[in-house]
Amino acid sequence: MKRFKEVVIRRLKLKDSWAICFVLGLIMMNYPFVSIFNKPALPFGIPLLYLYLLLGWLFSIFIIYLFSRAAANDTEPGEHP
């Protein structure tokens, strides 16, 4: 498990990963994907489009959290991020 954590943190430090996540976020919020979830279904009593946007927003916050943790681990112990 520790090896997996080290691999993930090393990958998150790459600037390419930041750009890829940004582009994926843009794609996720554009026409084709939003129209897929714009249906009259109500899972858990929430419209499907709202649920898609809420889960996408929470997922993007989690990804940003992982990136910030990887950047914080990269700094020296005496430095502040």
Backbone bond lengths (Angstrom), bond angles and torsions (degrees), N, CA, C in turn:
res aa  C-N    CA-C-N  psi(-1)  N-CA   C-N-CA  omega(-1)  CA-C   N-CA-C  phi
1 M - - - 1.452 - - 1.532 110.56 -
2 K 1.338 116.56 -37.45 1.457 119.71 179.82 1.524 110.95 -65.43
3 R 1.314 116.83 -37.91 1.471 121.35 178.23 1.525 110.51 -63.12
4 F 1.322 116.86 -41.92 1.463 121.67 178.40 1.531 110.14 -61.73
5 K 1.328 117.07 -42.77 1.461 121.79 179.44 1.531 110.57 -62.26
6 E 1.326 117.13 -41.99 1.464 120.78 179.19 1.530 111.39 -64.45
7 V 1.318 116.97 -39.49 1.463 121.11 179.46 1.523 110.08 -65.73
8 V 1.326 117.45 -43.65 1.469 121.27 -179.95 1.526 110.15 -64.07
9 I 1.314 118.23 -44.51 1.467 121.31 -179.47 1.523 110.26 -64.52
10 R 1.324 118.00 -39.93 1.464 121.02 178.21 1.527 111.14 -63.59
11 R 1.332 117.23 -40.70 1.466 120.90 179.45 1.524 111.28 -68.01
12 L 1.336 117.35 -35.53 1.461 120.52 -178.28 1.525 112.28 -70.44
13 K 1.312 117.24 -19.24 1.462 120.61 179.80 1.524 111.54 -76.82
14 L 1.309 118.61 -15.87 1.454 121.39 -178.39 1.522 110.77 -72.30
15 K 1.314 116.45 134.62 1.458 120.42 179.48 1.517 111.69 -67.65
16 D 1.324 116.63 -26.49 1.461 119.86 176.77 1.527 111.11 -62.87
17 S 1.330 117.13 -35.53 1.460 120.73 179.06 1.516 111.02 -63.22
18 W 1.334 116.95 -38.58 1.468 120.59 178.08 1.527 110.08 -62.28
19 A 1.325 116.35 -45.21 1.467 120.42 -178.60 1.526 111.23 -66.30
20 I 1.322 117.03 -41.18 1.462 120.47 179.81 1.525 110.74 -63.53
21 C 1.322 117.97 -43.47 1.466 120.67 178.78 1.525 111.55 -65.18
22 F 1.321 117.68 -36.47 1.458 120.79 177.03 1.524 110.99 -63.63
23 V 1.321 116.35 -46.38 1.467 120.67 179.87 1.531 110.43 -65.13
24 L 1.311 118.08 -41.10 1.460 120.32 177.73 1.526 111.32 -63.65
25 G 1.321 117.27 -36.94 1.463 120.71 175.80 1.512 111.63 -64.06
26 L 1.328 117.23 -41.00 1.462 120.28 177.13 1.528 111.53 -64.19
27 I 1.310 115.87 -43.17 1.466 120.05 179.29 1.527 110.31 -63.82
28 M 1.323 116.54 -40.07 1.450 121.22 -178.11 1.531 112.22 -62.69
29 M 1.313 117.25 -29.74 1.466 120.83 -176.76 1.523 113.71 -98.93
30 N 1.327 118.85 9.52 1.456 121.49 -179.60 1.519 111.96 -100.47
31 Y 1.321 114.63 177.77 1.457 123.40 -168.98 1.530 116.56 -47.24
32 P 1.297 121.27 -56.30 1.475 117.05 -171.01 1.529 113.35 -59.38
33 F 1.320 117.24 -42.45 1.456 119.23 -176.83 1.518 112.10 -75.96
34 V 1.314 117.42 -38.22 1.461 119.82 179.21 1.528 109.76 -65.49
35 S 1.325 118.12 -38.49 1.466 120.09 -179.71 1.528 112.07 -68.71
36 I 1.324 117.48 -28.54 1.465 120.48 177.25 1.525 110.20 -62.56
37 F 1.322 116.71 -38.31 1.460 120.95 -175.89 1.524 113.04 -94.98
38 N 1.310 118.73 2.50 1.459 121.62 178.35 1.529 109.22 -87.87
39 K 1.321 115.79 69.35 1.461 123.76 -178.34 1.531 108.89 -120.90
40 P 1.315 117.29 159.04 1.475 119.49 -179.17 1.534 114.13 -79.75
41 A 1.300 118.91 21.90 1.471 121.85 179.27 1.525 110.04 -79.88
42 L 1.337 115.57 149.65 1.461 121.10 -179.76 1.533 111.29 -128.43
43 P 1.349 118.89 73.47 1.466 118.57 175.39 1.535 109.55 -71.82
44 F 1.322 115.93 131.32 1.469 122.83 -177.92 1.525 111.75 60.81
45 G 1.309 118.53 20.89 1.456 122.63 179.50 1.520 113.98 77.37
46 I 1.325 117.40 10.22 1.469 122.53 -179.26 1.530 107.51 -112.77
47 P 1.331 117.92 133.72 1.475 118.23 176.20 1.528 110.92 -55.52
48 L 1.315 116.25 142.82 1.466 122.27 -174.17 1.528 112.51 -59.53
49 L 1.335 118.00 -39.50 1.461 120.91 179.51 1.524 110.70 -64.11
50 Y 1.329 117.63 -43.15 1.468 120.59 178.60 1.520 111.19 -63.94
51 L 1.342 115.67 -40.18 1.461 119.60 178.69 1.525 110.80 -63.69
52 Y 1.335 116.80 -42.13 1.470 121.51 177.43 1.521 111.12 -60.21
53 L 1.331 117.00 -47.04 1.463 120.47 -179.69 1.527 111.63 -66.13
54 L 1.330 117.24 -39.74 1.461 120.91 179.37 1.525 111.09 -65.21
55 L 1.329 117.05 -46.48 1.467 119.64 179.69 1.529 111.71 -67.39
56 G 1.334 117.30 -36.54 1.465 120.43 175.85 1.520 111.56 -64.25
57 W 1.323 116.28 -40.08 1.460 121.15 178.25 1.533 110.41 -64.71
58 L 1.340 116.69 -45.85 1.467 119.85 178.99 1.525 111.56 -63.94
59 F 1.324 117.01 -39.95 1.461 121.12 177.98 1.526 111.06 -63.32
60 S 1.335 117.42 -41.80 1.464 119.88 179.58 1.531 111.11 -66.74
61 I 1.322 117.67 -36.02 1.470 120.46 175.67 1.528 110.16 -63.99
62 F 1.327 116.92 -40.44 1.465 120.63 178.49 1.526 111.06 -63.90
63 I 1.319 117.58 -41.63 1.469 121.71 178.81 1.530 110.02 -64.39
64 I 1.325 117.69 -43.05 1.468 120.79 178.01 1.527 109.99 -63.30
65 Y 1.325 117.28 -37.60 1.455 121.09 176.24 1.531 110.80 -60.84
66 L 1.337 116.34 -44.86 1.470 119.65 178.26 1.523 111.36 -62.12
67 F 1.338 117.06 -42.31 1.460 120.52 177.95 1.531 111.05 -61.84
68 S 1.316 116.90 -43.32 1.468 118.98 -178.50 1.526 111.39 -67.69
69 R 1.329 117.49 -35.40 1.466 120.06 176.20 1.523 110.96 -65.72
70 A 1.316 117.10 -39.66 1.462 120.59 178.69 1.522 110.27 -66.19
71 A 1.330 117.45 -38.92 1.463 120.82 178.11 1.523 110.88 -69.12
72 A 1.325 118.08 -36.24 1.461 121.48 178.76 1.526 110.73 -68.02
73 N 1.313 117.66 -35.29 1.466 120.98 177.99 1.519 111.69 -70.70
74 D 1.321 116.46 -20.43 1.458 121.76 -178.36 1.529 111.82 -80.38
75 T 1.334 118.17 -22.90 1.465 120.93 -178.28 1.520 110.86 -77.72
76 E 1.304 115.47 160.73 1.452 121.53 178.48 1.527 109.41 -71.71
77 P 1.346 118.81 156.12 1.469 121.00 -178.51 1.529 113.61 -60.58
78 G 1.303 119.37 -32.12 1.464 121.40 -178.66 1.505 113.63 -85.70
79 E 1.320 118.52 -13.05 1.460 121.93 -178.20 1.527 111.08 -86.69
80 H 1.318 114.71 154.98 1.463 120.68 173.65 1.514 108.16 -104.87
81 P 1.343 117.44 138.41 1.466 119.09 -178.86 1.502 112.75 -69.58
